[in-house]
Amino acid sequence: MIGLGVMGRNLLLNMADHGFAVIGFDLDAQKGSTLESSATPGTKVKGVTTLADMVSQLKSPRKIMMLVPAGKPVDDVIESLLPLVQQGDIIIDGGNSHYTDTLRRVNYLHPKGFHFMGMGVSGGEQGARRGPSIMPGGDADAYQHVKPLLEAIAAKVNGEPCTAYMGKDAAGHYVKMVHNGIEYAIMQLISEVYDLLKRGLGLSNQELHDTFKQWNEGELQSFLVEITRDIFLQKDDITGNDLIDMILDKAGSKGTGKWTSQDAMELPIAIPTIDMSVALRTVSAYKEERVQAAALYKPSVKPLKGNKEAIIKQLHDALYFSTIICYAQGLSMLYKASDELKMDIPLKDVVKSWRGGCIIRSSLLETFYAAYNKKGKKLPNILLDRSIASLLKKKEKNIRTAVKLASQSKLACACLMSSLAYFDAYTTERMPTNLIQAQRDYFGAHTYERIDKEGKFHTEWQSHE
């Protein structure tokens, strides 16, 4: 392992606990010492401070993984390794690299005789130590060498490891990128529902905890709902207040959500809920402007009107409905990318790998796994599966009510609205896009297609004042 930050160290310790001899490199000798002192007694764990020392102690084919910041640091490590490794050795990038960089590195190293794999890892520090979701892609031959190790250290659901070969070339990092886009969207949806419950319905943090606790014990069970439950009772060490109320309303990001939106537009594929979640993180950064705008427009939040328990149920169903839509958009992007970019991404295995260990793990993924497991089923979008359609139909009325209440209360819920709008557009046999086609032909002679015959047509449009 190159890079012994918390993630790199925990992954190595996880490997060692499963019987593998591991060695870690970091220029900081203290990190190597921490690695060794943290190891379970009886395991084979070593820390070194030179790449040459590390490489010399590995058996061929060497399996070398790096967890360093995306971009130039990855290229620098590769160049440092090249004089030390031999043909047939396997180099793995376990960071959050953009898939285009991974593809470039695959094409750079393959003619030199080296295997290169891009591998997504999700689950945070504890996941790395106890069992993450692992998304390896790239060289299929190299995957066979690391498969036993990855299956041993990955999270397990129903006895199945939450890892599988994600496809050719840069597929591993592509799947991880989309995973993170879905993560952005679900987090934004939860925050919108939180706002409606707190400012719209007046729930205390204790009541919010109780609500999310109950939700996590039912059909909304997921890692993100679970940690949201815990957040509401965390106290601030400085003031003694509930910590959630002391945190500034500006969210950071590391770029993977933005990449998901950008690459979806390139395909093209529609992922409006994910797009909106990325946009709203950007809006959150406009804190000073938002303060000025609030003073100028003086928005007055109106309490949600109706029976309290009924509204909580409506918001539960709205979150459930929209969460399905998030997954549907991300998985439809993988379906399209698999074909367009010739990566052969197995969606069934993607869903299997996301069921445990990763940030977006949820009970819903079992339903998706069943949908993809149906014999001969090839779904461009999980909304076309009858079992998924049945779930959405049961929640549709309540999300419409929730969105209406949010609009009337002046509480922003753009991702809830985007999810519903996407659903309505996707399930509409005839959209109003015929008018857009007419407009394009009117002002730019872009032509249009007809409903009664094949071909492209142009009309000399007349003014009718």
Protein Blocks (a to p, Z undefined) as FASTA:
>chain_A
ZZjafklmmmmmmmmmnopacddddfblmlmmmmmmmpcghiacdddfbfklmmmmpccd
ddddddddehjklmmmmmmmmmmmcehiacddfbfcdfklmmmmmmmmmmnopacddddd
eeijmlmmnopcdddehjfklmmmmmmmmmmmmcceehiacbddebehjlmmmmmmmmmm
mmmmmmmmmmmmmmmmmmmnopafklmmmmmmmmmmmmmgcfklmmmmmmmmpccfklop
afklmpccbdcdehlmmmmmmmmmmmpccdfklmmmmmmmmmmmmmmmmmmmmmmnopac
dddedjfklmmmmmmmmmmmmmmmmmmmmmmmmmmmmmmnonopafklmmmmmmgopakb
cfklmmmmmmmmpghiacfbfklpmklmmmmmmmmmmmmmmmmmmmmnopacfklmmmmm
mmmmmmpmbacklmmmmmmmmmnonopadfkbgcdddddddddZZ
